[in-house]
Amino acid sequence: MSGQLSEEEVEEVYAWIDLVPLSRPKRNIARDFSDGVLMAETVNHFYPKLVEMHNYSGANAFTQKLYNWT
C-alpha cells in the first residue's frame, strides 16, 4: 500500500465530506481543515457526544490551529 490516495479515492473522500453539513464551503480541503474546526464538525456530525463545538474557533495563526488540534 502506498502512502498516497488514488484520484478515485480522493474523489470518494470529497463526496463523503460533501454529505456532512459544514459551516463553511470546501474550497481547498487541506487549507480548509487545517484549523481543526471542520474536522471537529465532521466528528460532531457522527459522534455528537465526543466534540463540544464551542471549544473550536476558526484560526489563521499557527498557535490557535495547534490549540484546536490538541
The 8 nearest C-alpha neighbors of each residue, nearest first, counted from 0:
[[1, 2, 3, 4, 5, 8, 6, 7],
 [0, 2, 3, 4, 5, 8, 6, 9],
 [3, 1, 0, 4, 5, 8, 9, 6],
 [4, 2, 1, 5, 0, 6, 9, 8],
 [5, 3, 8, 9, 6, 2, 1, 7],
 [4, 6, 8, 7, 9, 3, 10, 1],
 [5, 7, 9, 8, 10, 4, 11, 3],
 [6, 8, 10, 5, 9, 11, 4, 12],
 [9, 7, 11, 5, 10, 6, 4, 12],
 [8, 10, 12, 6, 11, 7, 4, 5],
 [9, 11, 13, 7, 8, 12, 14, 6],
 [10, 12, 8, 14, 9, 13, 15, 7],
 [11, 13, 15, 9, 10, 14, 16, 8],
 [14, 12, 10, 16, 15, 11, 17, 9],
 [15, 13, 11, 17, 12, 16, 10, 18],
 [14, 16, 12, 17, 18, 13, 11, 19],
 [15, 17, 13, 18, 19, 14, 12, 41],
 [16, 18, 14, 15, 19, 13, 20, 25],
 [19, 17, 16, 15, 20, 14, 13, 21],
 [18, 20, 16, 17, 21, 41, 44, 15],
 [21, 19, 18, 22, 17, 44, 41, 40],
 [22, 20, 23, 19, 40, 37, 24, 41],
 [23, 21, 20, 24, 37, 40, 36, 25],
 [22, 24, 21, 25, 37, 31, 20, 26],
 [25, 23, 26, 21, 22, 31, 27, 17],
 [24, 26, 28, 27, 31, 23, 17, 21],
 [27, 25, 28, 24, 31, 30, 29, 23],
 [28, 26, 30, 29, 31, 25, 32, 24],
 [27, 29, 31, 30, 32, 25, 26, 33],
 [30, 28, 32, 31, 27, 33, 26, 25],
 [29, 31, 33, 27, 28, 32, 34, 26],
 [32, 30, 28, 29, 33, 27, 25, 26],
 [31, 33, 37, 35, 29, 30, 34, 28],
 [34, 32, 30, 35, 31, 29, 64, 36],
 [33, 35, 64, 36, 32, 58, 57, 67],
 [36, 34, 38, 33, 32, 68, 67, 37],
 [37, 35, 39, 38, 34, 55, 40, 57],
 [36, 38, 40, 39, 32, 35, 41, 21],
 [39, 37, 41, 35, 40, 36, 32, 42],
 [38, 40, 36, 42, 37, 41, 43, 35],
 [41, 39, 43, 37, 38, 42, 44, 36],
 [42, 40, 38, 44, 43, 39, 37, 19],
 [41, 43, 39, 44, 45, 40, 46, 38],
 [44, 42, 47, 40, 46, 41, 50, 45],
 [43, 45, 41, 42, 46, 47, 40, 19],
 [44, 46, 42, 43, 47, 41, 40, 19],
 [47, 45, 43, 48, 49, 42, 44, 50],
 [48, 46, 43, 49, 44, 50, 45, 42],
 [47, 49, 46, 50, 43, 51, 45, 42],
 [50, 48, 47, 46, 43, 51, 42, 45],
 [51, 49, 43, 48, 47, 52, 39, 42],
 [50, 52, 53, 54, 49, 48, 43, 47],
 [51, 53, 54, 55, 50, 39, 40, 43],
 [52, 54, 55, 51, 56, 50, 36, 39],
 [55, 53, 52, 51, 56, 67, 50, 36],
 [56, 54, 53, 52, 36, 67, 57, 35],
 [57, 55, 58, 36, 54, 53, 67, 34],
 [58, 56, 36, 34, 55, 59, 64, 35],
 [59, 57, 60, 34, 64, 63, 56, 61],
 [58, 60, 61, 64, 57, 34, 63, 62],
 [61, 59, 62, 63, 58, 64, 34, 65],
 [60, 62, 64, 63, 65, 59, 58, 34],
 [63, 61, 65, 64, 60, 66, 58, 67],
 [64, 62, 66, 65, 60, 61, 58, 67],
 [65, 63, 34, 61, 67, 66, 62, 58],
 [64, 66, 62, 68, 63, 67, 61, 69],
 [67, 65, 63, 69, 64, 68, 62, 61],
 [68, 66, 64, 65, 69, 35, 55, 63],
 [67, 69, 65, 66, 35, 64, 34, 63],
 [68, 66, 67, 65, 64, 35, 63, 55]]
